[in-house]
Amino acid sequence: MSEEARRLKDEGNTFFQERQYLKAYYSYSDAILLDNNNAVLYANRAACRLAMNQ
């Protein structure tokens, strides 16, 4: 995982813990653009969707 993708994942994790699910969703999506083979990023993004009841 690139440094930028890791930073975005960490940012998403922080937003998720703060229950800012939409911001977390976008952070994970941006990380996926940089590392589209990382299953954790997809799972984290899916957790955001579930948390937003979508």
C-alpha positions in Angstrom: 0.0 0.0 0.0 1.4 3.4 -0.9 2.0 6.0 1.7 -0.9 8.2 0.4 -3.3 5.2 0.3 -2.4 4.4 3.9 -2.9 8.0 5.0 -6.3 8.0 3.4 -7.2 4.7 5.1 -6.1 6.1 8.4 -8.1 9.2 7.8 -11.2 7.1 6.9 -10.7 5.1 10.1 -10.7 8.3 12.1 -13.8 9.6 10.4 -15.5 6.2 10.9 -14.7 6.3 14.7 -16.2 9.8 14.8 -19.3 8.5 13.1 -18.7 10.8 10.1 -19.5 7.9 7.7 -19.8 9.9 4.5 -16.4 11.5 5.0 -15.0 8.1 5.8 -16.6 6.6 2.7 -14.9 9.2 0.5 -11.5 8.7 2.2 -11.7 5.0 1.5 -12.9 5.6 -2.1 -9.9 7.8 -2.7 -7.6 5.2 -1.2 -9.2 2.6 -3.5 -8.3 4.7 -6.5 -4.6 4.4 -5.4 -4.8 0.7 -4.4 -7.7 -1.1 -6.0 -6.5 -4.6 -5.0 -6.8 -3.9 -1.2 -9.8 -5.8 0.1 -9.7 -4.0 3.5 -10.4 -0.7 1.8 -13.5 -2.2 0.1 -14.7 -3.8 3.3 -14.2 -0.5 5.2 -16.1 1.4 2.5 -18.9 -1.2 2.7 -19.1 -0.7 6.5 -19.7 3.0 5.9 -22.6 2.2 3.6 -24.1 -0.1 6.2 -23.6 2.5 8.9 -25.5 5.0 6.7 -28.3 2.5 6.2 -27.8 2.3 2.5 
